[in-house]
Each structure stands twice: as structure tokens, then as C-alpha cells.
């Protein structure tokens, strides 16, 4: 069977199961007495083991098997949880993740896991010191001690078994159980027999082979074999057959072998035959399980193609709308209006299909924070809020690294050591809050810590020493402007370079990545009380709402997400302050930016005594953009300008309007900066 067709599904499901293991291990560390958590981890590991064995990735299956043994001993209270146990289980999950990613990259999932396996085996040895009942699932994954069994054999079978023993062969009876959800039981039986015939000789099966081939058995059957292999090897090889749930291997007791009891000496068997009416009633009472799934996996490339096609549809919709207005045809106008409503609904569906919860990014951070806290000898509690908040997939793909840098920064520079926190009247354990939420057309992500905060003087001294600014300029900066200095390339306040920080690489990556996504980063801090890094991101990067404006004879688009309001002002209301034209807007002094001068637009006609102004904002900064006229609101498709025009100042992209013209989309963040 060609397993490559299932590879993509295997990789995705393996990642999900490993993520479940990581999350639940962290939860178990907080609540070590909650055995239901252990059961969840065990189920995820057990499923992963079965999938890996089915796909032929033996190293992956074997390591999961060892991990599963330890988990089973824990849930049966045969071993107690120690810090070393958690460390080893986390290491095992890390190795399993590395194997899965190796497979995803075209490898074979091979990895040297000798150290982890040895640690798992040492932990597992504690299981035999506490004699407790072994559960059914433990029997599925652990090699059983050989037991003596007495089964019924005819004279020929007894002769063969005894002669085999005389020639040095081992005689075993195997009780094999298939998974309850196994669909092709006969095929699995055939695979089991094929394995057994390679290592020995099959003497007997119960039920007989004919009934096994017809699937006239529940989920268990027994097989008697003679072989030179050990109990462990036999059990291990049969367990490699997919959908085999457990294998029990027993040694045959030759001293008490007996033939079947004659029919007349057997006790009568009483059976109950259900009537048709009883069967119907039982059928009504039995719950009906639906096997139909309400979700499907779709390759992201198909969604990208769908999005591109829809973007073309949006452009054509705008073109039709323009034509209907030009022709002033009522029927055409009604048809275009209906088409606009339908495409708006379709747009919502397409965009929602691309939306992914930030949980997919957040999920990897608890384990990272746990390990980093151990490396730094700090106690940290990471709290995640709003993980269900959704973002466009293209944004999700890019925000992982910036968040890693911010969390590492909070761990190293923010949270103090336990003894320092106690001396400052704080609890030993520091807190980091990772929070996501929607607001308007944006998603906000906050990283807040209750650590030492940002030392203003230390940042300024480092900035002056690095030549980033002069002493005179440093004296005029506000607190927020000082905090933003730490986002400069190569800037670091660390006194020595470590594996975590000190190289000045990290926060500048955060700033560049977030701004390339059309977002921004703001910092707030209070020395001794902690810091807050706030990231603002657009919901989607493809279709945006804009206000079309006209500058002389050229059309430009300003994203609605940046606009506070529009205003009409008189020229005489313009004032000058520090060589900058400004206006008084609701008690605030706002700088005016004349777009025709910034974009060097050729002038046609005379200026009016009234000016049209678009008030825009970035964080707590605002400005007024002077245009010639407002055209109206529109949903447009954001298109990249390409590599040749990517240096154009304050232009983030372009769009095609309904009349076929190209309108440039203004980057308000660049203008305000």
C-alpha cells in the first residue's frame, strides 16, 4: 500500500497530538494529582504510536511506546511524579516533534534518542517495585512476563508441540486483540499470520482460520506457534501490525496438556434467543453514532488560489458598478446591487476560511517559557488570554518569531530573580500575561510582565554611548520615545552576552516584521512595576476598506482603519509652530501634511479657500492629511507594488478601481513617523 497519500494527514494529526501532550504535561505539572490529565496524554501518545507504526516510522513508534509505558505506570499509581519525570517527558515530546518535522521535510524521522530512552526505562523500572494490577492498556504496550497456560489440543497438535520442545523450540500461545474501530479485521489477521509464519510455525488458531477469514469473531483471537524467538521479540513484532490493540504471550504448560472434553461429558450450554420484537426495541434504544465529519482539511494553496480568484471578482464588481452608474440603466443597476450583496457574503465566507486562531501560535510558548525559566533560575507563570482570537493566516505565519523575541525579552530583562523580587516586596513567582483581542478592524496582542520595568536613564545612556542620539536630544524625549529606543537595531542593555539576549538582535526584528504587516508596536512601562508591549495588527492583508481621495487629478486610497474623521477647514485656520503648519483640532495641535507636496503631484487649477483634511492616527500620534476632495468609501484589493517600487515613500500598495485606473494606497504610519 502506498502510504505517501496519507503522509500530509499523518503529519498534521501528529502535530496536533504532540501539542496536546505538551499542553497537558504543563497542566499536569500544576495539578499532579489529577489523573484524568494523564489519561488525556496517554490517549494522545497511544494514537500517535499507532499512526506511526501504520506509516512505518518505527523510531517514532518505539519512543512513543516507551513514553506510553511511563504514562501508564503514572495513571495506575505505580510510580510517583517527580520533577525529573516531567523533564524527561518534555524531552521525549521534543524529540518526537523533531522526528515529525524531519518527516515533514522529507526525512525518515530518524533521531538519536538513546539518552531519553534510558531515562524513560529507569523511570519505568519503578513500576515493578509496586505490585499493582496491570490495566488492559498496559498489557497492550508492555511485554508481559511469560505465564503458564493450559489449552485444549488434539493428539496430533500435542505431538507436534512436544517434538518442537525436544528440538529446542519455544511454544507460545498468543492472545491478540484488535482495536474496536478496526474495519478490515480479516486483513489484519492475514498480516498477523504473515508475521508469525516468518518467525516460526503456526500450530493452531482459535477461532479456526476459516472463521477468521470470514470475520466470524469479535475483536480477539488466539494463535499457538512454535518458534526460536523470545517472548519479547514475538510480542514486539506482532505489535507492529497496525490496528493491533494488545498482544499477550503465554508459555504452554506441557505437563498438563489435555485433549478436548468429549461432547457427552460437557455441561449443557444455555442460550437465549432474542425475538425479532426484542431486537427492534434494542435497536431503538441503542444510541446511533454518526461517522460523518463536519470538517475537512483543505490545502492552504487551494485557499490562496480561491482568494486570488475572489480578488479579481471584487475588481470586476467595482468595474460593473461604475458602468451601471455611467449608463444609468435601472435593471443593470439592480443586478449589480444584488451581485454586490452576494459577493459581500462570499467575501465574508472566504476571509473567515482563512482566519486561524492565534492559539496555533500561542500553544508553543508555555513549554518555551517553562524551559527558559529553568535556564535562568527564575519562577514564571505564563497566563494566556484570548487564544481563540482569529487572524488571517498570512499574518499568523509571520507573528511567531516577534512574539518569541518579546517573551524572551520579558523573561530575561523583565522578570527578576526570586531573591530580588522578595527583596522588593514582590512574590517569588513572576507573571507574564499574553493576551489577544479584537478591536475594530484590528487584532491587538499584549505581552505584559510584572518585572523590573524599563530603566529610562540606563536606556538613554546606552543610546548616547552607541551614537543613536545626542545628550541634547535625549533631554527632550518623552518616556514613550525613550522606550521605543530599545526597538533600534543593535540596541541592548544586557551587560553580557548570553544564549538568551545581549546581541542586540530581536526587538528590531519585532518592529520590522510588525510594520511590514501594516501594524505597529507601542511600549509602556513603569520602573519596578513591569512593562507592556502592545502589538496592533490588521485582521487581513488582502481586502481592505479605504476612503478614496483626490489630489489634483490623481486618486489615492487611505485605509479606514487609520482614519479618525474628515474635516473641512479654512486656510486662515492654519497656524505655524516650530516651522510646521498645524491646526487646532478639538483642543489638540495637529501637524498638517500636504499630500500634493509629499507625492509631488502636478498642479492643475487654483487652490480653494477651504481645505479637505483627513485626520489619521498611529498609536497616540495624530496628523491631518490635506487632500483636494473626498470621493467615498470603497472595499479594494491590496496589491503589492513589486520589487522595483518597494522603496516608494509612504505607499503600501496599489489597487485597481472600477474604471480601470490604479490608485495608490497611502501608508499613514510612515507619514506620521
N, C-alpha and C positions, 0 to 999 in steps of 0.2 A: 504494500500500500504506500502511495506517495504521501508522506506526511507534510511536505512543504506547503500544501494548500491550507493546512491548519496552523502554520507557523505564526502568522500575524496574530491570530486569535489567542494562541498559546502565550505569546509574549505579553499581550495586553492583559490577559487574565492573570498571568504570573505576577506582573507588576502590582495588580490590584490586591492579590493575596499577600504579597510581601509588605505592601503598605498597611494592610490590615494587621499583620504581625507586629510591625513597628509601633503602630498606634496603640494596640492592645498591650504590648510589653510596657510601654510608658505608663499606661493606665494601671497595669498590674503592679508596677513599682510603687505607685502611690497607694494601692489597695491590695497588699499581698495576700490577704485572707479571702479575697473574692475569687472563688474557684470557677465561677461562670466565665470570667475573663480568660482563664487558662483554657477552658473548653473552646472558646472562640478562636484562640490562637492555634489550638490543636487541629480544629477543623480546617483552618486555612492551610496549615502545614500539610495535613493529610491529603487535601485536594491537590496541592502543588506537587506532592510526591507522586500521586497517581498520574497527573498530567505529564510530569517529566519522564516517568517510566514509559508511558504510552508513546511519547515522542522520541524515545531512545536516548535521552540525556541522562546517562547513568550516574555521573558525578553529582549532578543536581539532585537526582532522586536519592542517592545514598546519603548526602549531607542532610537533606530534609528528613530522611529516615532517622538519623542519629538525633537530630533536634526533636523529632516527634517522640522518641523514646523518653527523653528527659521531661518533656511536657506531660507525657502520660504518667510518669512517676510523680510529678508535682501534683497533678489533679487527683491522683489516688493517695496523696499524702504520704508517699513512701520516702520522699526527700523533702527537706525544708528549703525555702527560698533564702538565699544568701546574696549579698551584693555581687559576689563572683559569678553566681548563676546568671544574673541579669547581664553582666558584662559579656559572658560567653555567648548567651543567646543573641545579644545585639551583634556580636562579631559574626555569628553564624548567619544572621539576616543580611549583614553587609556583604558577606561572601556570596550568598545566594543572589543578591541584587547584582553583584559584579558578574556572576555567571549568566544571568538573564540578559544583561546589557551586552555581554560578549556574544551571546546567541543573536541578539537583535542586530549586531554589527556584522553578522555573517560568520562568527566563530562557532566553536563546538561546545562552548560552555565549560571549558577546562580551567581548573584553578587549583593551586596548591593549598589545600585546606587541612593539612596534616595536624597543625597545632590546634586548630579549633576542634577537630575530631577527637584528638587526645583529651582535650578539656571536657568535651561532652561525655566521653566514655568514663572519665573519672567521676563526673557528677552522677552519671547513671549507676556506677558501682554502689553508690549509697543506697540504691533501690533494694539490693539483695539483703542488706543488713536489717531491713524492717520487713518481716514476713506479713504481707497483706495479700488479699485476694487480687489476682490479676484480672483486669477488666477485659472485655471482649476486644476492644480496640488495641489494647496492649498485646494481646495474642496475635493480632493482625500484623503487628510491626516488629515484635521481638521474637527471637528464636527461643522456642520452648525447650526445657530440659526433657530428654527422652523419657517417655513413660512406657510402662508395660501394658499392652492391650491384649484382650482375648477376643478374637473374632471367629466367625464360623467359616470353615473352609472344607471343601470336599477332599477325598483321599488323594486325588491327583495333585491338587494345589498344595496339600501338606507335604507331599513327596518332593515337589519342586522346591519349596521353601527350605526343607531340611537339607536337601542336596546343595543348595546355594550356600547355606550356612557352613556346611562342611568344606566348601571350596573357598571360604574367606569372604563371602559377600555379606552385606548388611541387608536385613529385611525390615522394611518400614511400612506402616500404614499411614497414609496422608488423608486428613480430612480437610477438604478445600471448600471455601465459601466464596461465592461471587457476590459482587455488590448488588444491592437490591434494585438499583436502577439499570442493571445490565440488560441490554436489549437483545444481543445476539449470544445467548448462553451456549448454544451448540458450537459456535465459532471459538469461544473462549475455552471450552472443553477440549476441542481439537488442538488448540495451541498448548494447553497444559500437557496433553498426551504427547505432543511432539517434543516438548522439553524433556519429559520423563524418559522417552524412548532413546534420547541421546545420551542419557547418563545411566541407564540401566534397562531392566526388563519389567514390563507391566504384567502382573500375575492375575489381578482381579480388579474389578470396579463395582461399586455399588451406588446407584443402580447399574444394571448391565449397560454395555456400550450402546446397544440398540436404543434403549430408553434415553440415554444421554444425547444421542444424535437427534432424537425426536423431541428433545427438550421436555421430556416427561419427568421432571424433577423440580424441586423448589429452587433453592439457590446454593445448596450444599451437596457434595458427593464425596465418596471416599475411594481411594486407589491404593492398592497394595503393590509395592515394587521391590525388586532386589537390585542392589547397586553397591559399588565400592565407595560411593560418596558419603561424606559425613552428614549428620542431621542438619547442621548449619548450612552446608552447601546446597542440599536439596531444598530446604526452605527458601533460601535466598534466590535460587534460580526460578522456582515456581512463582515467587512473589513478583518477578519481573514481568510476568504476563499481565497485560492491562486488564483492569476491572476485576482482578482477584482481590478480595477484601481481606482474607486471612488464610493462613496455612498452618495446620497443626500436624507435627510429625511425631509419630509414636513408634517405639520398638516393639516388635512382635514377641510374645512370650511362647517359646517353643515347647516348654514343659506342659503347657495347658491348652495346646491347640485342640480344638474339638470339631467334629463334623456337625452338620445341621441336625437339629432335633427332628425325628420323624413327624410327619404330619399328624398322625393319630395321637401323639403324645403332647402336642401343643395345646395350650389353653385356647378356648374359643375366643375369637375376637368379636366384640360387639361393635357394630357400626350403626350410625344414624343416617337415614336418607331424608334429605330435605325435600319437601313438596315444592311444586312449582310456585304455589302461592307464597310459601315462606321465602323462597329465593327472590321473588319480586319485592316483598316487603323489605328484605335485607338490602336489596339494590337501591330502594328508595331512601333508606336511612343512611346508606354509606355516602360520605362526602365525595363530591366529584371534584377532582383536581384538574385544573386546566393546564395543559402543556404549552399553550400558545404564549409567546413572549410579546410584550408590548413595546419592546425596544429593540433596535438593530444597531449594529456597528457599521458606520459609514466611513470610508477612507476620506481623510481630510482633503486630499487632492480633488475629489469629486465636489466637495463643498466649495472649494476655491473656484472650480470651473463654473458651478452654479452661480456663485457670487459675481463672477465676471460677466456672465450672460445677463444677469439681472441688472448690472450696472449699465449695460448697453440699452436695456429696456427702459431704464429711468431716463437716459439721454433722449431716446426716441419719444418717450412720453412728453418730455418738455418741448420737443420739436412739434409734436401734434397739437399741443396746447397753444403754441404760438401760431400755427397755421389756422386753427379754428378761430382764433381771435382776429386774424387778418382777413379771413373770408367772411366772417360774421354770419356763419351758417348755423342755424339753431340746432338742427339734427346732429350735425358734426360736433357741435359744442356739447350736447347732451351725452353723445357717445364717448367723447374724450373725458368728460366728468366721471362717467361710470368706470372707464378704464383707469382713471386716476385713483378712484376708491379701491378698485381691485388690486392694482399694483401697490398701493399703500399697505393693504393687508398682506400681500405677498412679501413685501419688503420686511414687515414685522416678523413674519414666519422665517424668512431666510436669515435675518440678523439673529433671531433667537436660536436658530440651529447652530450658529457659530459661537454662541455665548457659552462660556465654560466657567464653572465656579472657581474662585481663587483658591478654593480648598485644594485643588490639584497642585498648586504651588506651595501653599502653607503646610501641607501634610509632611513635607520632608524636614521642616525646621525643628520640631520638638526633639528629634533624635540628635540633630546637629548641635542644638543648644545644650543638651544633656552632656554630650561628649566634650564640648568646648568648656563647659563649667568644670568638668573634672580636670581638664588640662590646665585651666587657670586657677584651680583650687578655690573656686567660688561656688556659692549656692544661689541658684537662679530658678525662679518659677516663671515659665513662659505661659501666658494666657492668650488664647486666640478667640477673637470675637468677629462674627460676620463672615465666616468662611464660606457661607452659601452665596455671598455676593458674586454676581456674574460679570465677566468681562469678555470682550471679543478675543477669539483665540490668538490673533496676531499680537495683541497686547500681552496676553498671558505668556506667550513664548518668550517675551523679552524682559519681563519684570523679575524673573527668578534671581538672576545674578545681582541686580541692585539691592534686592531685599536681603540677600546673603551678606553683602557688604555692610548694610545698615545694622543687621543683627550682630555681626561680629564686632562692629564698632561699639554698639551698646554693651556688649559683653566685656570688651577689653578696656575701653575708655570710660564707659558709663558706670557700670556696676562695680562697687568697691569690694575688696576682700572682706570676709566675715568679721575679722577683728577690727577693721577700720569702721565698718558700719556700726558695730556695737559701741565703739568709742564715740561715734557721732549720734548716738541715741536712736539708731535705726535697728530693725530686726536683722538677724544674720542673713536671712534669705532675701536676695534682691528680686524685684519683679519687672518683667518686660511684657508689655501689652502690645499685641499685634492685632490691629483692628481694621476692618474694611467695611465701607458703607457707600450707598448711592446718595448723590445729591444733584438734582437736575440731570444734565447730560454727562455727568462725570462720576467717576468712582474715586473715592478717597481711601488711601491706605495710611494708617498711623503706626509708627513704631515709638512707643513711649516707655521710658525706663525711670526708676526712682533712684538713680545713681547720683554721681557727684555733680552732674551738670557740666556746662562748658565754662571754663575759666577765661573771662574776657581778656585780662592782662596777658595771660600766657599765650593766647591765640595772636594778639596784636604783636607781642614781642617776637614770636616766631615768624609772623608775616613780614615784619620790618627786617628781621635777620635774613630772610630769604629774598628780600628785594621786591616783594609783591606790592608794597606801598611805603610811603614815606611817613616819618613821625608826625608831620603836619597834617597829612591826610588822615592818619589813624585817629587823631584827636577829634575829627569831625564825624566819625562814623557812629551810627546808632547801634544798639545791641544786635538787632537782626542782621545788619550789614556785617558786623563782626562775625556773627555765627556763620554767615554764608561764605566767609573766607576759607573755612575748612573744606569747602567743596572744590577749592582750586587744585589744579593738577600738581602733584608732587608735594602737597602740604600734609604734614603730620606733626602732632605734638608729642608723639611717643619718644621717650628718652633713649630707648634702644630698640633695635630691630628684632622682631620675633617671628614665629610662624604665623601669628595672628595679625600683627599690624606693625607699622613703623616705616614702611617703604613709601608711603605717600601715594599708594595706588589703591583705589577703592571708591572713595566718595566722589572723586571726579568722574569715575565711570558711572556712578549713580546719576549724577547730574546730566551727563551727556546722553545716557540711554533714555532717561525720562523725558528730556526735552526733545529728543528725536521722535518720541511717540506723541508729541504735542501736549505733554504735561509739564509740570514744574514741581520743584521741591522747596518747601519752606521749613525753617528750623526755629524752634522756640525752646528756650532753656532758662533754668533758674539755678544758679550755682548752689550746690548742696542738696537740691531737691530733685534734679533729674532733667531730662531733655525729651522733646517731642519732634520727630521728623514726620512731616506731612507731605505725602505724595498725591498729587492730583493728576488723574488720567482720564482721557476721553473714553466713552463707552465703546466706540467703534472708530476705526480709521478709514473706512471706505465711503460711507454715505453720510453726509453731514448737512445740517441746516445752516443756511447762511443768509445774510442780508446783502442783496446786490446794490451797489452804489455806482454812481457815475462820476468820473473825474475827467473833465473836458469831454472828449469823445470816446474815452476808454471805460470799460466796465471792470469792476473789481468785486470780489466777494469777501465779506468779513464774517467769520464764524459766529453764530448766535451765542455760543457758549461763552464768548469773551465780552459780549455786549451787555452793558447795564441799561442804557436807554439812548434815545436820539434826541437832539435838541436843535432849535433854530436860534441863532444869536445875531446880534447886531455887531458890525465891525467896531463900533465905538465902545463896546463892552470889553474888548480885548485890552489887556494890560501887559506891562513888561516887568519881569523880575529876574535878576541875575542873567540878563541877556537872553531871556527866554520869554516867548509870548505865552500868556496864561489867561485863564478866565476864572471867575468866581462861580463855582458850581455847588450849590446847596451848602454854602459856608466853607467849602474846601477850595484851595487853589490848585487848579489842574493845568498842566502844561498842554499847549496846543501843538499838534503836528500837522503840517500842511502836506497831504499826500502827493499833491501835484509836484511839489518841490522835491520830496524824498524820492519819488519814482521818475522824476524828470519828464513829466508829461507835457507835450507841446500844447501851448495855449491857443484857444480859439475864442474870440469874443471877449467882451468886457466882464469884469467881476461885478457881482451884485452887492448891494449894501448889507444883505443878510447872508449868513454862512450856515451851511448844514454841518452839524457836528455829531459824530458817533462816539459816545462815551464808552471806553473799554477798560477792562481791569485785568491785572495779573496779580494774584495774591492780594496784598493790601495796597498795591500801587495802581493808580488810575491815570488815564490820559484822554484827551479829546482829539479824535481824528477828523480833520476838516476835509469834506468832500463837496462836490458841486450839487449833487442831488441824490435822493433815495429812490431806488426802483421798487424794492419789495423783498419779501421773504421767499426763499426757494430751497428745496432739497436738491443737492447736487452730488455728483460722484467725484470724489477726490482722486485726481490722477497725479502721479509723480512727474516732475519735470525732467527726470533722467539725469545721467551723469554729467552731461555738458552744461546744464543750467543749475546744478545743485548748490552753487555758491551765490545765487541771486539773493540779495539782501531783503529780509522781511517778507519773502514769498515762500509759502509752504507747499504749494502745488498749483494745479490748474483744474478747470472743469469746462466741459462743452455745454453751452447754453442751447436753448430751444431753437434759436435762429442760426445755429451752426458756429457762432462766434466762440472764441476761447476767452474765459475770464480767469484772471489770476486770483488765487486765494491768499489773503494777507495774513501774515504771522504776527499777531498782536503782541505776543511775548517778546519777540525780537525788537519791535518798535519801542516798547516800554523800557526794555533793558537799555 
